[in-house]
Structure formats: structure tokens, C-alpha cells
């Protein structure tokens, strides 16, 4: 598939939410196209900005998301967080996962109400 400029597009990854409680993570990440085995699991609560991205094969932590704290008594809003990526993992790829997770978890700003 090519875009309007004639540049070949490639499928880098896909993320799927997990809804069952007994699954390994909140979401699973598949790398590439038509790859049936997850490459990463997102564990924890992304909405609270407290989760880890783990390599599926080894359970090794690739990246971690934490809300920023000014001091132990003051925590900043959920839109201010730290992304800690382990040295042997791709920073840009981990940030891309976070952007997609943010879009997936975002609640609509406008909720229409029924008026009679």
C-alpha cells in the first residue's frame, strides 16, 4: 500500500486491549504484519499512568510509566508522567506505544445528553 506521495507504507505494530481479568496484561502489542504472537504486554493501569511494558518472551521490563511527583505529598496531574525506557530497547517505539495507549484510553470530552 502506498500513500498519496507514492511512499510505501509498512505496518509497524498493532495494540489490542485486553478485557478479561486473567490475561497477562491490559494490552498486547504485536510487531509487524500478520504476526500472531504478542511481542509485548502492557501491565498495570495506564489510565493512572502506572504501568510497565514487558517483553512477552522473557517478561523483562522494557519501559515503565509513572506519574511525576514534586515531593512525596504532591503528585502532578495524570498528563504529567515519566517514561523510563531500558537502554537496550527502542525509545521511539516505546513512546509510540504510549501515544496509541493514550488514544485508546481517552474518554470523549463531549458526551451528548438527551433533552426532551
LOBA-643250 format. One line per 3 residues: number of its first residue (from 0); their letters; for each residue x, y, z of C-alpha. Coordinates in Angstrom, 3 decimals, decimal comma, padded with zeros to 6 digits. Last residue first. Layout:
<atoms>
NUM> a> X:Y:Z  ...
</atoms>
This chain:
<atoms>
115> xxx> -036,885:016,417:025,982  -033,104:016,635:026,020  -030,849:013,617:025,684
112> xxx> -027,300:014,405:026,633  -024,294:014,244:024,324  -020,999:013,379:025,967
109> xxx> -018,286:015,764:024,845  -014,728:015,258:026,022  -014,659:011,622:024,954
106> xxx> -012,626:009,378:027,239  -009,092:008,613:026,149  -007,933:005,045:026,743
103> xxx> -007,222:004,067:023,147  -005,633:007,409:022,264  -003,354:007,225:025,306
100> xxx> -002,434:003,619:024,513  -001,509:004,719:020,967  000,714:007,523:022,261
97> xxx> 002,304:005,212:024,838  003,105:002,537:022,235  004,694:005,227:020,031
94> xxx> 006,818:006,304:023,002  008,063:002,711:023,365  008,908:002,590:019,642
91> xxx> 010,772:005,898:019,806  012,850:004,826:022,800  013,935:001,498:021,217
88> xxx> 015,025:-001,011:023,866  018,542:-001,929:025,067  018,876:001,056:027,418
85> xxx> 015,665:000,430:029,417  012,990:003,061:028,823  011,656:005,210:031,682
82> xxx> 008,607:007,221:030,663  007,783:009,840:033,259  004,351:011,401:033,705
79> xxx> 002,457:014,662:033,517  -000,993:014,156:031,911  -002,186:012,338:035,042
76> xxx> -001,861:015,537:037,045  001,060:016,170:039,423  001,535:014,396:042,754
73> xxx> 002,299:016,386:045,901  002,949:014,758:049,304  006,005:012,638:048,434
70> xxx> 007,572:015,567:046,530  007,016:017,082:043,100  005,693:013,722:041,915
67> xxx> 005,552:012,599:038,321  003,182:009,815:037,332  004,993:006,643:036,377
64> xxx> 005,381:004,763:033,093  007,842:001,892:032,753  009,729:000,513:029,792
61> xxx> 011,265:-002,734:028,546  010,597:-004,791:031,677  011,704:-008,387:031,050
58> xxx> 008,802:-010,885:030,892  011,114:-013,104:028,778  009,064:-013,810:025,640
55> xxx> 006,413:-011,123:026,121  008,804:-008,201:026,594  007,158:-006,111:029,275
52> xxx> 005,710:-002,598:029,107  005,052:-001,471:032,649  002,219:000,549:034,129
49> xxx> 001,254:003,387:036,434  -000,100:006,307:034,453  -003,463:006,110:036,272
46> xxx> -005,243:005,476:032,959  -002,405:003,100:032,002  -003,207:000,780:034,883
43> xxx> -000,803:-002,114:035,200  000,696:-004,392:032,589  001,296:-003,638:028,899
40> xxx> 002,402:-006,858:027,228  004,970:-007,022:024,439  005,842:-009,136:021,363
37> xxx> 002,439:-010,819:021,085  002,289:-013,976:018,903  000,072:-013,982:015,793
34> xxx> 002,343:-011,957:013,469  000,291:-010,985:010,431  002,083:-007,660:009,951
31> xxx> 004,860:-006,384:012,154  005,096:-006,256:015,932  002,071:-007,266:018,009
28> xxx> 001,474:-005,409:021,256  -000,867:-006,697:023,952  -002,954:-004,598:026,309
25> xxx> -004,001:-004,558:029,961  -001,771:-007,523:030,609  -001,337:-011,220:031,258
22> xxx> -004,981:-012,133:030,853  -006,980:-013,361:033,839  -009,186:-010,272:034,111
19> xxx> -010,534:-010,456:030,564  -010,655:-007,142:028,693  -007,343:-006,992:026,870
16> xxx> -006,832:-004,017:024,602  -005,099:-004,611:021,283  -002,005:-002,853:020,027
13> xxx> -000,682:-003,081:016,476  002,829:-002,685:015,145  004,981:-001,476:012,266
10> xxx> 002,710:-001,977:009,235  004,587:-000,550:006,319  003,618:002,192:003,877
7> xxx> 005,373:002,538:000,510  005,734:006,175:-000,489  003,834:007,202:-003,627
4> xxx> 003,128:010,716:-002,350  -000,580:009,954:-001,797  000,322:006,901:000,328
1> xx> 001,310:003,460:-000,899  000,000:000,000:000,000
</atoms>
